[in-house]
């Protein structure tokens, strides 16, 4: 490539996974093709400020207070013809806000890691002289219908079922690549002994990693209580994310815990924590799950939210890499089974997770993006 290559990523801060996927592919592009310039834009920045803030506030409130309502909206959006009409009207209005930025940046390609910017890009491709390669990176293990746009040039998906869904909805199979969910390349690097020493962990104890995403939404203090009831040699790593109240609560609880507990807030070394863990207790976000699979880490999924968390859970359960608990007592039952009664099952789950993991998905995406750009450039 003799011309300056710029790749624009457009994402949304609805959950950390969409942003992390953009960062992973951006990093892989720069490794794969030195000299590539990348930028990551937040789709809400193109909305009137009051709209963007309101959407995020309402979304978080629904997830926290009435998750069933979110699940109902997710299902409605997947089935109702009115949802498709609504997305077109929204895209028509909001795409104008984004058009100026894109044409000013003059990207060689645009990569969307959330369905909303994908819809806006599709609208621009349909109604303007938007003639550059476009890509969609789906960060779950299922395709929601509001991801489907004939105008998007290429899709990256996690599995063959997703690929078949897109084909059934009119997309050319040549425009779909099954690569996994793009994650940071750090998840491809093994370094178990040095990490144990670095974190001050006991190599003779099983390590349970507890994570609740950036918002730290799990009842982590109660999970410590449950683990304390288990008559097994354990140590816990608890990551509370940006939830400062939970961090303080867990820190106080950890002082009196029967099993050693390491407490962290927001971290940048999840790949290290997953390397040393025997089991992950978490929500089934697409990115977190993909990272765990890359590390061969079995999941104990706690109370998935209706919507994509439920469908991600079903995929992971079907693949034999996860178990589920919807109540704290059920969580204790699953922990007892996996850590005490049937510990060999963890080994089986671990092997299946390794087989399913795609630690180099971001590099696969970078290679395809680079190839497509080269076909468009003189």
Phi, psi and omega in degrees: 000119181266344181260156179296126180258125177238129178242123180258124174259133176238124186227189178215140183276039177262089192083148185283343188297322182295320179291318181296325177295317178298317180296321182295314181290322177301314179297318180295321178299316181292328175287319185287322183226082180308138181100347176292133176261133179233152175219143179243120182249146176266122184301332180293339178293342180267353177272158165305136189308319183294327180289312181301313180295322181293317180301312182294319181296315180294317180302311182293324180294319179296316180298323184281318190262319183222069182300333178299327178293322177297317178300321179295319179294321178300313179294319179299315180296335181277344188236327189280130174299332180295328179296320179294318177298317181297320181294326180294319179294318179295315180298321181300320181284312189281336181299329179298325182291334185266336189301316184298316181299315183296313182288335175287321180288331180055061181288153173278341178199156175236132181240123181254130179247017175213150185294328182296306177297330176300320178294321179292318178296319178300320179295317178296320179296329183277333190243354181227183179272049183273087189245064175225161179297138178233147185222149174235130177249111181270125190256026173230179181261016177212154179259122170278147185298332181287002171271349192271113179223118179299336184283342178288131187289322186208142180244140171248123183231167188272335186206171184292329178299319178294318178300315180296323178299314181295321178296317178298335179261022167098004180271146178289132182300331180291345181262015183230126178242126176271103185237351191095185176265124184295126178231167182299144182295344178299335181285353178266358187255115177275139176198058189298305186299316183293327180289319177304314180294316181300321183272356180068037182263154181272117181294346181272352181254147171286141182251125175253124179261128180244120181225140178238027181075183181301330182273352179057054192273350181284155174282073192294326178296322178289328177294324175298318178302316181295316180297327178295338180279351183272129180271073182207154182281105186233160163217146185243143167245122182242123181246113185265000179062224181269009181275090185293324179296318179292323178302312180296319181295315181292321180298318178295318182292325184296333183297328183253009185289146178293318179261145179302139181229124171260128186246131178229152171270232176284132185234159176244009182239041178304324181299325178288317181296321179289331180298320186268352184278150173264336183205141177248124171259119189196174165280155184266049173300150184300315182291313180301318180294317179296321178296318179297317179299319180298331179265004181064036187255114177297151182245140166248105187273128182249120174046067178297140179286138176306140184118221185292333176295321178294317182288326173298318179300315181299320178298313183292322176296316180299325180280354177076023182250002184212158167232166187232146173221132181254349178225160182297323179295323177293325176299317178297319179299315180294318179297317179298318181294314186282329185261339185237303188284316184227060184297338179296335180295328177299321178296319178297314179298322181296317179296319178294322179296315177302319182294329183273337185294149179229074185295341182254021181301321181297323178289325175297317178296317181299319180297315181292319179299315180298318179298316181295320179298317183297331178288336181268338186271146180290000000 
